[in-house]
Amino acid sequence: MSGVLSSAREALNPLRQLTIDQLRQRTSLKWREYPDDVLPLWVAEMDVPLAEPVARAITAAVARGDTGYTAGTAYPQALAEFARRRWDWDGLAVERTALVPDVMHGVVEALRLVTEPGDAVVVNCPVYPPFYEFVAHAGRRIVEAPLGGDLRIDLGALEDAFRQARAGGRPAAYLLCSPHNPTGVLHTADELAAVADVAERHGVRVVADEIHAPVVLGGARFVPYLSVPGADNGLSLMSASKGWNLAGLRGALLIAGPAAAGDIARVPFEASASTSHLGVIAHTAALRDGGEWLDALLVGLDDNRRLLSALLAEHLPAIRYHPGQATYLAWLDCRALGLGDDPATVFLDRGRVALNSGLAFGTGGAGHVRLNLATAPELIIEAVRRMATAVA
Ligand SMILES: Cc1ncc(COP(=O)(O)O)c(C=O)c1O
């Protein structure tokens, strides 16, 4: 790449805009949980400025004093258009969507629609830790279907889990993480169709958490679960939250396939009514006008993914890392380092770098850490330097 082109690319990269001193001014979880000598590459927040179209939309709302209750269908309309443009999918019907306060509350509402207290919810471990916590909070039971050795969905394990979940003829749900957190695996259309088939045969209802859908790297294409054959009675949760770093401006959509229209009609008023109007404005602006910003972000994340691979190969070759095609999360298998079940503690205590402990991600998480790539390349270089020092 010519020097001019590469500096233009750097100028656009949202991951290169903020200094560490600016980031330390932030008051959200990522930069506040640990003391200042710790480099925090853990919780899924991104070290980026707010995308300009989003900042404009919420600034204008604040200037209008437009901070009341939310109304209208602008958010699902913006998502339906985004889905058409990005994923070539026009099956998102605005009338089969419900506003929910955020993705995890939407997951709970979806599980309440298709299961009863005490019923089973199948998850592919290792998986996003709140899946365990929110399912328990909703009074449902987790049944684990471990990912295969290649970190992809293991259909045999899924069938076993479905059988166990449906024992006695009870209703059961499958909480699919697509793309998968923490591995960054992007499920293919064939894999999702196979999932829909197995779920149908076992009478298990699928709830797909697709929060990371906009964050797909290197030209790969996300496949919405509801777009695959056999997924008609599925439910999905989508949001602009991960793609544009809007966790502080909460808002998500619960989306039903055609055969689940009756279910979504039962979403209680109090679930949708708790959604933040400013959040809805922010998410709508991101999906409608934030495409260029997202593209620049994805280029930066792709560079970071390659940078991390190269750095690990050079400085910590015992760590196994299979870069996923999606999310900004890197799942690192540290078992060969001999640091025990919780290497994150060693990296924190000896290296002063905060990563997520794999233990929280369920069976298969021991000996692993999750690293958040959504930061400046310099901070990834520094994190790997610190990790290498911790095990030297
Ligand atoms: C798979 C997954 N689902 C849900 C969430 C949280 O979404 P929300 O803050 O909208 O509840 C995250 C956050 O990182 C996530 O990775």
The ligand as a Gaussian input file, in Angstrom:
#p B3LYP/6-31G(d) Opt

LIG

0 1
 C      -23.030000     -12.228000      22.916000
 C      -23.420000     -11.002000      23.699000
 N      -24.697000     -10.805000      24.029000
 C      -25.095000      -9.731000      24.737000
 C      -24.181000      -8.778000      25.139000
 C      -24.656000      -7.624000      25.968000
 O      -25.639000      -6.927000      25.305000
 P      -26.511000      -5.826000      26.063000
 O      -25.537000      -4.904000      26.738000
 O      -27.293000      -5.179000      24.974000
 O      -27.360000      -6.588000      27.030000
 C      -22.830000      -8.931000      24.802000
 C      -21.860000      -7.938000      25.249000
 O      -20.692000      -8.043000      25.037000
 C      -22.448000     -10.075000      24.061000
 O      -21.168000     -10.273000      23.721000

